[in-house]
Every structure is written in structure tokens, then in C-alpha cells.
Amino acid sequence: MVKKPIYVTQSSLAPLEEYMELLKGVWERGILTHNGPLVQQLEGDISTKLGINNFVAVSNGTIAIQMAIKALELKGEIITTPFTWIATVSAIKWEGCTPVFCDIDPETLNIDASKIENLITDKTVAIIPVHVFGNACDVESIEAIARRHNLKVIYDAAHAIGSTFKGQSLLNWGDISATSLHATKLLNTAEGGGCITDSYELNEKLKRIRFFGHDNQKNIVEDGFNGKLTEIHAALGIANMKYYDRVLEDRKEKYIYYKNSLSNFSKISFQEIKFGECNYSYFPVIFETEEALLITEKKLNELHIFPRRYFYPSVNTYTDIVEYQSTPISENISKRILCLPLYLQLKKEEIDLIIEVILSA
Ligand SMILES: Cc1ncc(COP(=O)(O)O)c(C=O)c1O
């Protein structure tokens, strides 16, 4: 049994003194929010680090998706994946659109691009795929479909900071990418997120939407709301940014270690990385049956190790919130998938123990 419980993840945090140093500046300036200097610095730092044009920092990843929908003025059906966190779908619904579920590829666990076109109707306005666990979607096929049918694409890139496709940030794909800087993400501001787009006009519009719809003269010119990130959160992001490369490297090392140790074991399988380079931010394993997963989870829990059933259940089955549409692959995989602990502070002995329990269970 481990002394302290091991959860699926732990936030990566810069040394407290470095964060406090940035906070001193906030106290001196007395500026806590409203696109302050630290928010602007964080946006610049993230853009430079990832090689993206712009990053509009917002208060969380869910708002980032909503703002993307709002900026593109979408009204109608949006094709998305059921194998995601509820936030993808709640953002669609909060913007008055209707989610239409497209089943997933059983290997990549991302939306199956070959099934999208069958779901397009005269009400379809956009596709919102998710780069699940940082694993790139088939972005080229999705772009080709969107072009053929004149649809917008918003990527839910909540997991995708640090992932690349053909050597460039995955966040460069789509009309807009929406990411998360939540406490559990590779780079975090406790709560936070961002919108990324190549379009100058959309970028400016997103900034107005974030700030109640104000233009530079304080006229209300958009149907906006409050999506602002605070200076306190931005300071944490800037402090954490210094350790981002280390965090990224560490995830990859541990991911490979887990995978090498478990890959001879025929009773579990892994998410396939077919497109681009993943950020390895999660380590999901897929069991042969839900029963096998439950037995393993129980044994781990007895040792105070708490992996997470993520994503479970498949979002199309939340019938209080959405109309059920059958997506058998997502429904089946979501019952059999478990994300194992993976974070900077996780020790090799702890990973060895987790592997041992899985193999013996
Ligand atoms: C796939 C996905 N989309 C959207 C979100 C929402 O992000 P946030 O928690 O920053 O609102 C999450 C949260 O983890 C997520 O996993």
C-alpha cells in the first residue's frame, strides 16, 4: 500500500517563491483583470512556445469552445464526438446548437472522419472534433470534408497543448481551436483556457466577445460575455511555463515506460497514435471487458491508487441532457478504458507497483 493516495493526475506547479514574485507585481500595479500585463505576457509566451499566431486567453476551456461557436455565429447542428468530456457538448448546447454524435475510430479514439459525411444534413453548420488525450484527429480528412460541405471546424483541443502535426502545433488546425489550461493540464493556470485562430478578424472578434462585446472605444459591438482570465491566474501560467518543457518530457518518458512494460500483455490495448506527435498527457489502457477493468480498478483502489474511468460514460448516453443517438464503438470503449496515473511527481516505483497490480489482476 502506498502512503499517500495516488490519483490519476497532480497539477504541475512552479516553486511557490517564483509565483509569489509575479504576484508582487500584481499587488504593486493593482491591476487584477481586464487584459492586464500578465495576461498579455502569457498570451505571448504561449504563442512563441507553441509557434502559433495568437492565443486569446480566457477563463476556462468550456468558455473557449462557447466563444469559438459564438465568434463563428453558428446556429444549427454540430457534428461532434460522444467520446469526450461533457463540456464539449454542454458548450454546443449553451450556444443554442444541437449536437449530432459521430462514432469514433476504435484505434485512435477520435471522431471517425469516414463517418462524418453520412451525418451531414441541411442544418449542419460545423464539426467539433476532440483531440482525445492529445492524440491528433485526422485533421486533413476533416478539413477536406468541411471544405466540400462549407462547414466550419472548431477543434476541442483541451488536451492538445504540446501535440504537433507535421512538426507544427496541432492548435493551428481548424477555423478555431479551443484549449484548456485547467489544473490537470500539461500547462495550467488553475482554471483557464484559450482560443487560437489564424484569422486576424476572428482573433479580434474573440477578444471583443471575451470582454462583454466592447470594442476599443468601449462601445458594445458584439453579443459578448465575460470570458476574461485574471492576472492571478496568468501569473501562475507564466510561472509554470518555465517548467513546461520538463513536464512534457517527463510525460513522454513515463508514457513509454508504461507502454513498454504493458505491451506484452495481450489482455489490454492502447490508443493508437496515427496522426502527428502526441503530447502523451494521459496514459489510457483499454481492457478486454468492463469486468476486467472493474477488478483491476478495485485492486488498485485497495492500495490507494485511483486511476480514472475517462471518458465514461459515452456522452450520447446522458439522456437527461442529450437525445440518445447510437454510437456503439464509443459506448463500448468508454466502458473498458481506464486512465492510469501520470504526472511529474509520480515516482518510478509507483509506476512499477501499478504495472504489477494490473498484470496480476
Ligand atoms: C475534452 C475536453 N473538452 C473540454 C474541457 C473543458 O475544459 P475546462 O475544464 O478548462 O473548462 C475538458 C476538461 O477537462 C475536456 O477534457
The ligand as an SDF file (V2000), in Angstrom:
LIG
                    3D

 16 16  0  0  0  0  0  0  0  0999 V2000
  -12.1990   17.1470  -23.9190 C   0  0  0  0  0  0  0  0  0  0  0  0
  -12.4560   18.3180  -23.0190 C   0  0  0  0  0  0  0  0  0  0  0  0
  -13.0790   19.3900  -23.5170 N   0  0  0  0  0  0  0  0  0  0  0  0
  -13.3230   20.4800  -22.7630 C   0  0  0  0  0  0  0  0  0  0  0  0
  -12.9240   20.5360  -21.4460 C   0  0  0  0  0  0  0  0  0  0  0  0
  -13.2550   21.7520  -20.6340 C   0  0  0  0  0  0  0  0  0  0  0  0
  -12.1300   22.4130  -20.1550 O   0  0  0  0  0  0  0  0  0  0  0  0
  -12.2280   23.2820  -18.8140 P   0  0  0  0  0  0  0  0  0  0  0  0
  -12.2260   22.3380  -17.6680 O   0  0  0  0  0  0  0  0  0  0  0  0
  -10.9990   24.1530  -18.8530 O   0  0  0  0  0  0  0  0  0  0  0  0
  -13.4790   24.0950  -18.9030 O   0  0  0  0  0  0  0  0  0  0  0  0
  -12.2840   19.4340  -20.8780 C   0  0  0  0  0  0  0  0  0  0  0  0
  -11.8700   19.4720  -19.4600 C   0  0  0  0  0  0  0  0  0  0  0  0
  -11.0480   18.7740  -18.9970 O   0  0  0  0  0  0  0  0  0  0  0  0
  -12.0380   18.2920  -21.6790 C   0  0  0  0  0  0  0  0  0  0  0  0
  -11.4450   17.1990  -21.1780 O   0  0  0  0  0  0  0  0  0  0  0  0
  1  2  1  0
  2  3  1  0
  2 15  2  0
  3  4  2  0
  4  5  1  0
  5  6  1  0
  5 12  2  0
  6  7  1  0
  7  8  1  0
  8  9  2  0
  8 10  1  0
  8 11  1  0
 12 13  1  0
 12 15  1  0
 13 14  2  0
 15 16  1  0
M  END
$$$$
